[in-house]
């Protein structure tokens, strides 16, 4: 069945690539020797998509968001390049002024006129793959189909095209399976294991014709992993139907961090307990249990009567630094200290994400790493 599906996928991909100017490639990444590296492996750059004033991500509260981006960029450029997708030259100039006002140096900031409607680069941006040793490493891009989390927020055609633009810019091989997948829905340890959720990947608003086994096999072929570890539900308020980057993350090949809720009256309590129980049962490819580090939740955050998906698991790992969302809550420093112990070779920084989380995402959601 998979062979038939992949053949259909590659035929469909051919039509997508004709439109994007790419040539059809009949190999899958696994067969070509590629894999998706762990986020802590060396980066060439971090990709962002700048939010639009006309966008829908921050209703009635766009004004403070660029300042959050500026602070994020300030931290990142100490360690790697930052590449920003922008709508046009007018938006680029506006961003340059914003960064200048925030006194952010621009020597390592690059702008690309790759327009997208909304700023969630983790989900619509390219998934980079690598093969070979560090000195001779080759890279490629997986261009998953993107439908704005099950068609919730049309239009999304421009967002869906971003990986094609980036692959062309970088001169990289492009693999385009006709499968809907978002970067925030998966997390890998770079050693053959992938973490995801049933709530998202098995949701019929993504790939209704695919079974759980189909999805596992497709992930194996296009991400280069050997096992899929399935969590259950996502946290309350998450409009992505349960992205794993709000729940649990690999921080090393054999260590996972996961958020837990201590208040039995909180809506997240039971679902996070279920996910913790699942994590305790997972094994690596050698049959060994993973080490599990528990992160607290920040507590209940609301705006205009809406529960927000605030989670310390939405941190971003860059070269030399880990950026953790802070929410002006007592557990902010606790989360930073716990993650600092997980990353002794990196500085762990808490940045205020209170304005950003109104868009229902945080620093991991807005960023996408490009491996070196």
Backbone torsions as a table, in degrees:
resi	resn	phi	psi	omega
1	UNK	NA	-41.6	-179.5
2	UNK	-62.4	-41.0	179.8
3	UNK	-59.4	-42.2	178.0
4	UNK	-63.9	-43.9	-179.0
5	UNK	-62.6	-46.5	-178.3
6	UNK	-62.7	-37.7	177.2
7	UNK	-61.4	-44.9	177.5
8	UNK	-62.5	-41.6	-179.7
9	UNK	-61.4	-43.6	-178.0
10	UNK	-69.4	-34.8	174.8
11	UNK	-63.7	-47.0	178.1
12	UNK	-60.5	-40.6	179.7
13	UNK	-60.4	-36.1	179.1
14	UNK	-55.9	-42.6	179.2
15	UNK	-65.8	-38.9	178.5
16	UNK	-64.0	-39.5	-176.9
17	UNK	-74.4	-32.4	174.9
18	UNK	-58.9	-41.4	179.7
19	UNK	-67.0	-33.2	-175.2
20	UNK	-94.3	-0.2	179.3
21	UNK	83.7	8.4	179.9
22	UNK	-94.9	158.2	176.9
23	UNK	-95.5	150.8	-179.4
24	UNK	-71.8	142.6	-178.3
25	UNK	-130.8	118.9	-172.3
26	UNK	-84.8	-2.5	177.3
27	UNK	-90.1	147.3	168.4
28	UNK	-90.2	160.0	-179.6
29	UNK	-56.2	-43.5	-179.5
30	UNK	-59.1	-45.6	-179.0
31	UNK	-64.6	-26.5	178.2
32	UNK	-90.3	-0.4	176.7
33	UNK	89.2	14.2	179.8
34	UNK	-91.4	156.8	173.5
35	UNK	-146.2	159.5	173.2
36	UNK	-87.1	120.6	-179.4
37	UNK	-75.4	158.1	174.2
38	UNK	-66.6	155.4	-175.5
39	UNK	-65.4	-26.1	-178.4
40	UNK	-82.2	-6.8	175.3
41	UNK	-69.0	157.4	-171.7
42	UNK	-55.8	139.4	-179.6
43	UNK	-103.6	146.8	164.2
44	UNK	-85.1	-39.7	-175.4
45	UNK	-164.3	166.7	167.5
46	UNK	-112.6	131.9	176.9
47	UNK	-99.6	137.7	174.8
48	UNK	-129.7	156.6	168.5
49	UNK	-119.3	119.0	-174.6
50	UNK	-71.5	135.9	179.1
51	UNK	-69.8	148.8	179.2
52	UNK	-97.1	144.2	172.7
53	UNK	-58.9	-35.0	-177.5
54	UNK	-82.4	-3.5	-177.5
55	UNK	-72.8	175.0	-176.5
56	UNK	-107.0	2.0	-171.9
57	UNK	-73.2	-29.3	-175.9
58	UNK	-128.3	68.1	-173.9
59	UNK	-59.9	121.9	176.6
60	UNK	70.7	8.1	-175.2
61	UNK	-149.7	43.1	179.8
62	UNK	-75.2	-35.0	-166.9
63	UNK	-52.6	-43.0	-178.8
64	UNK	-78.5	-13.2	-172.3
65	UNK	-66.0	-44.1	178.0
66	UNK	-56.5	-33.0	178.2
67	UNK	-66.2	-34.4	176.5
68	UNK	-65.8	-44.1	176.5
69	UNK	-59.0	-42.5	-178.8
70	UNK	-61.1	-42.5	179.0
71	UNK	-66.7	-39.2	177.1
72	UNK	-60.8	-47.1	-179.8
73	UNK	-63.9	-39.4	179.1
74	UNK	-56.5	-42.0	179.4
75	UNK	-69.9	-42.3	-174.5
76	UNK	-67.1	-41.0	-172.6
77	UNK	-69.4	-10.4	172.3
78	UNK	-69.0	-17.0	-170.3
79	UNK	-127.7	-21.9	-177.1
80	UNK	-165.2	167.8	176.2
81	UNK	-68.4	155.4	171.9
82	UNK	-123.5	127.3	-179.5
83	UNK	-118.2	126.7	-170.2
84	UNK	-117.5	123.9	171.8
85	UNK	-78.9	127.8	-179.3
86	UNK	-129.2	160.8	-176.4
87	UNK	-70.8	-46.3	-175.9
88	UNK	-165.2	-173.6	-177.4
89	UNK	-65.9	-32.3	178.9
90	UNK	-65.4	-42.8	177.3
91	UNK	-65.4	-39.9	178.2
92	UNK	-58.0	-45.4	-179.4
93	UNK	-64.1	-39.6	178.2
94	UNK	-62.0	-41.1	-179.8
95	UNK	-68.7	-41.1	177.9
96	UNK	-57.8	-42.7	178.5
97	UNK	-65.2	-40.9	178.3
98	UNK	-60.7	-45.9	-178.4
99	UNK	-69.7	-36.8	177.1
100	UNK	-63.9	-41.3	178.7
101	UNK	-62.5	-35.1	178.3
102	UNK	-85.4	2.2	178.7
103	UNK	58.9	43.8	175.7
104	UNK	-95.5	118.9	178.1
105	UNK	-62.6	144.2	-174.3
106	UNK	-105.5	5.0	-175.4
107	UNK	-60.9	-30.5	-178.3
108	UNK	-112.1	19.4	178.4
109	UNK	-112.0	129.1	-177.5
110	UNK	-127.2	142.3	-176.6
111	UNK	-112.7	140.4	-179.6
112	UNK	-133.5	128.6	-177.8
113	UNK	-82.3	67.8	176.8
114	UNK	-113.3	89.8	-170.6
115	UNK	-69.3	145.7	173.6
116	UNK	-146.4	150.4	-176.2
117	UNK	-73.4	-38.5	-175.4
118	UNK	-128.7	164.6	-165.7
119	UNK	-93.4	10.9	-168.8
120	UNK	-86.1	76.3	-173.4
121	UNK	-65.3	-26.6	175.6
122	UNK	-56.5	-35.2	-173.3
123	UNK	-95.8	-36.5	-179.3
124	UNK	-100.5	-9.1	-177.7
125	UNK	-79.5	176.5	-178.0
126	UNK	-72.3	144.6	167.3
127	UNK	-99.2	115.3	-176.8
128	UNK	-86.4	142.0	176.6
129	UNK	-119.7	159.4	177.2
130	UNK	-136.0	158.6	169.2
131	UNK	-149.3	150.8	178.9
132	UNK	90.2	172.1	179.0
133	UNK	-73.1	163.2	-173.6
134	UNK	-56.2	-41.2	-175.9
135	UNK	-69.9	-24.5	-178.3
136	UNK	-127.5	32.9	-174.2
137	UNK	-69.4	135.5	172.4
138	UNK	-106.9	151.9	-179.2
139	UNK	-124.6	158.1	175.5
140	UNK	-149.0	173.8	-179.0
141	UNK	-128.4	135.8	167.5
142	UNK	-97.0	125.4	179.9
143	UNK	-106.5	79.1	175.8
144	UNK	-63.6	151.3	170.8
145	UNK	-68.3	145.4	-177.5
146	UNK	-128.7	126.8	-179.4
147	UNK	-128.6	30.5	177.0
148	UNK	54.4	53.3	173.5
149	UNK	58.5	54.0	176.6
150	UNK	84.4	28.2	177.7
151	UNK	75.9	21.0	-175.9
152	UNK	-71.1	-33.3	-170.0
153	UNK	-132.4	71.0	176.0
154	UNK	-74.5	158.1	-3.3
155	UNK	-81.5	161.8	-179.6
156	UNK	-144.0	14.9	-178.5
157	UNK	-64.6	-38.1	179.1
158	UNK	-67.6	-40.4	177.1
159	UNK	-60.4	-43.1	-178.4
160	UNK	-62.3	-25.4	-176.4
161	UNK	-86.7	-10.0	-174.6
162	UNK	-56.4	-46.1	-179.5
163	UNK	-58.9	-33.9	178.8
164	UNK	-65.2	-41.9	178.0
165	UNK	-61.8	-44.7	-176.8
166	UNK	-66.6	-42.9	178.9
167	UNK	-60.6	-41.5	179.3
168	UNK	-65.9	-43.0	178.7
169	UNK	-58.6	-44.5	-176.3
170	UNK	-85.8	-7.5	-178.6
171	UNK	67.1	38.4	-174.3
172	UNK	-105.7	150.1	174.8
173	UNK	-61.5	138.7	-175.4
174	UNK	-119.5	126.4	173.7
175	UNK	-111.7	123.9	-173.9
176	UNK	-125.6	79.5	175.5
177	UNK	-67.9	142.7	178.6
178	UNK	-82.1	59.7	-176.5
179	UNK	-133.3	132.6	177.3
180	UNK	-78.1	126.7	179.5
181	UNK	-157.6	140.9	177.6
182	UNK	-116.5	145.9	-178.5
183	UNK	-60.3	-32.8	-179.9
184	UNK	-74.4	-7.8	-178.7
185	UNK	-89.2	-7.6	-177.9
186	UNK	-133.9	151.6	174.6
187	UNK	-144.3	136.3	-175.3
188	UNK	-124.5	156.5	176.9
189	UNK	-101.2	3.0	179.5
190	UNK	73.6	1.3	-177.7
191	UNK	-125.1	24.7	173.4
192	UNK	105.4	-3.8	-179.3
193	UNK	-111.6	141.0	178.9
194	UNK	-129.9	136.2	180.0
195	UNK	-109.6	133.9	179.1
196	UNK	-153.7	-171.6	179.7
197	UNK	-129.2	147.2	174.4
198	UNK	-66.7	-37.4	-176.0
199	UNK	-58.3	-35.0	-178.2
200	UNK	-90.3	-60.4	-170.9
201	UNK	-69.9	-22.5	178.5
202	UNK	-99.0	5.5	178.3
203	UNK	-69.2	129.8	-178.1
204	UNK	-64.5	-10.0	177.3
205	UNK	-80.2	0.2	176.6
206	UNK	-104.2	-75.3	-174.3
207	UNK	-131.1	74.5	-170.2
208	UNK	-62.6	-22.4	-177.8
209	UNK	-88.1	-3.5	-175.9
210	UNK	-102.4	136.5	176.0
211	UNK	-85.2	170.8	176.4
212	UNK	-57.7	-43.3	179.2
213	UNK	-65.4	-39.1	176.3
214	UNK	-57.7	-46.7	-177.4
215	UNK	-64.0	-41.0	177.9
216	UNK	-60.0	-43.0	-178.3
217	UNK	-69.3	-38.4	178.4
218	UNK	-66.8	-42.5	175.7
219	UNK	-60.5	-39.7	177.0
220	UNK	-59.7	-42.5	-177.9
221	UNK	-73.2	-35.7	-170.8
222	UNK	-103.3	-13.4	176.9
223	UNK	-115.4	-15.6	176.9
224	UNK	77.0	36.5	179.6
225	UNK	-108.9	165.5	-177.5
226	UNK	-111.7	-16.6	176.9
227	UNK	-148.2	146.5	175.8
228	UNK	-111.5	126.9	179.0
229	UNK	-104.1	117.6	-170.9
230	UNK	-100.6	118.8	166.2
231	UNK	-90.4	178.4	-174.4
232	UNK	-97.3	-101.4	-175.5
233	UNK	-95.1	157.1	173.5
234	UNK	-88.0	174.7	-177.4
235	UNK	-75.1	158.8	-178.5
236	UNK	-65.8	136.6	179.2
237	UNK	94.7	-6.6	-178.9
238	UNK	-83.0	112.4	-176.8
239	UNK	-81.5	2.0	177.6
240	UNK	-87.3	1.7	-177.0
241	UNK	71.7	25.2	171.2
242	UNK	108.0	52.6	177.1
243	UNK	-67.4	139.6	-175.3
244	UNK	-70.2	-22.8	-177.2
245	UNK	-74.1	1.0	168.0
246	UNK	-101.7	-2.0	-172.1
247	UNK	-116.3	-60.7	-173.7
248	UNK	-150.3	147.9	-176.1
249	UNK	-142.3	146.9	166.9
250	UNK	-74.0	136.0	172.2
251	UNK	-118.8	-7.2	169.6
252	UNK	-160.2	176.8	-178.1
253	UNK	-59.8	-29.0	-176.1
254	UNK	-124.2	15.3	-178.5
255	UNK	-128.5	133.9	176.6
256	UNK	-120.9	140.2	167.8
257	UNK	-107.3	145.1	-179.3
258	UNK	-143.5	145.3	179.3
259	UNK	-85.4	144.2	177.2
260	UNK	-132.9	150.6	178.5
261	UNK	-113.1	125.2	-176.5
262	UNK	-87.0	-15.5	-177.1
263	UNK	-90.1	110.6	-178.7
264	UNK	-61.1	-19.9	-179.6
265	UNK	-83.7	-10.7	-178.7
266	UNK	-77.3	144.3	-178.7
267	UNK	-62.1	-24.7	-178.6
268	UNK	-84.0	-10.7	-170.9
269	UNK	-57.8	-56.7	-174.1
270	UNK	-67.6	-43.3	-177.1
271	UNK	-66.8	-34.3	178.0
272	UNK	-74.2	-31.2	173.9
273	UNK	-65.0	-40.7	177.7
274	UNK	-62.0	-44.1	179.3
275	UNK	-65.5	-37.6	177.3
276	UNK	-63.0	-43.2	177.7
277	UNK	-60.4	-40.5	178.2
278	UNK	-63.5	-44.3	-179.5
279	UNK	-59.0	-38.8	-179.4
280	UNK	-65.7	-22.6	179.4
281	UNK	-91.0	-9.6	-178.0
282	UNK	-73.5	151.7	176.9
283	UNK	-132.1	150.7	175.7
284	UNK	-79.4	-176.5	-174.9
285	UNK	-69.2	-12.9	175.5
286	UNK	-96.5	4.2	178.9
287	UNK	84.6	11.1	-178.2
288	UNK	-95.8	141.8	177.0
289	UNK	-68.1	149.2	175.3
290	UNK	-78.1	147.9	168.9
291	UNK	-75.2	135.2	-176.3
292	UNK	-120.5	127.1	176.1
293	UNK	-111.0	127.3	-178.0
294	UNK	-94.6	127.2	174.4
295	UNK	-103.2	141.5	174.8
296	UNK	-73.1	161.2	167.1
297	UNK	-87.5	154.6	-178.9
298	UNK	-73.8	-10.5	-173.2
299	UNK	103.5	179.3	-175.8
300	UNK	-78.4	119.2	174.4
301	UNK	-113.1	131.9	179.5
302	UNK	-132.1	155.8	171.1
303	UNK	-147.9	131.0	-178.0
304	UNK	50.4	38.4	178.3
305	UNK	77.7	6.7	-177.3
306	UNK	-105.5	128.9	175.0
307	UNK	-70.8	129.4	-177.5
308	UNK	-101.6	145.5	-176.6
309	UNK	-84.5	59.4	-179.2
310	UNK	-75.3	127.6	-177.9
311	UNK	-153.2	136.7	176.5
312	UNK	-74.5	-11.1	177.6
313	UNK	-71.7	-11.2	-178.2
314	UNK	-86.9	40.4	177.5
315	UNK	-82.0	161.2	179.0
316	UNK	-121.8	130.4	-179.3
317	UNK	-98.6	115.7	176.2
318	UNK	-116.6	178.8	175.8
319	UNK	-62.3	117.7	173.1
320	UNK	78.0	-4.6	-176.5
321	UNK	-150.0	149.7	171.7
322	UNK	-124.3	125.0	-178.3
323	UNK	-102.4	120.0	-175.5
324	UNK	-110.1	132.0	176.7
325	UNK	-68.3	134.1	174.3
326	UNK	-113.6	151.9	-172.4
327	UNK	-132.1	20.7	-178.4
328	UNK	60.5	38.7	-179.4
329	UNK	-121.3	160.2	-175.2
330	UNK	-64.2	-25.9	-178.4
331	UNK	-84.2	-1.7	179.6
332	UNK	-55.7	-50.9	-177.4
333	UNK	-69.9	-32.3	177.4
334	UNK	-62.4	-45.5	-180.0
335	UNK	-63.8	-42.5	179.3
336	UNK	-61.5	-44.0	-178.9
337	UNK	-65.2	-40.8	179.8
338	UNK	-65.2	-41.5	179.5
339	UNK	-72.9	-31.0	175.8
340	UNK	-61.6	-37.2	177.3
341	UNK	-66.9	-26.8	178.4
342	UNK	-79.1	-23.1	-176.8
343	UNK	-126.5	69.1	-176.7
344	UNK	-65.2	-19.1	-179.3
345	UNK	-95.5	6.0	178.6
346	UNK	-131.3	153.9	172.5
347	UNK	-84.2	129.8	178.8
348	UNK	-103.2	123.1	-173.2
349	UNK	-120.6	131.7	172.0
350	UNK	-93.7	125.2	176.2
351	UNK	-118.0	140.1	-178.0
352	UNK	-62.8	120.0	-179.0
353	UNK	-115.2	15.4	-175.2
354	UNK	-62.0	-39.3	177.8
355	UNK	-76.7	-34.9	-178.9
356	UNK	-67.8	-36.1	-174.5
357	UNK	-69.7	-13.9	173.5
358	UNK	-62.6	-24.6	174.1
359	UNK	-82.4	1.5	177.7
360	UNK	73.6	27.8	175.3
361	UNK	-158.4	170.9	179.6
362	UNK	-138.1	-149.1	-166.4
363	UNK	-64.9	-36.3	177.3
364	UNK	-69.0	-36.2	-178.0
365	UNK	-66.0	-30.9	-175.9
366	UNK	-92.1	-4.3	-171.6
367	UNK	-120.6	157.0	174.1
368	UNK	-146.4	125.7	-176.4
369	UNK	-83.7	141.0	170.7
370	UNK	-108.8	113.9	-177.8
371	UNK	-67.8	153.9	177.4
372	UNK	-74.9	NA	NA
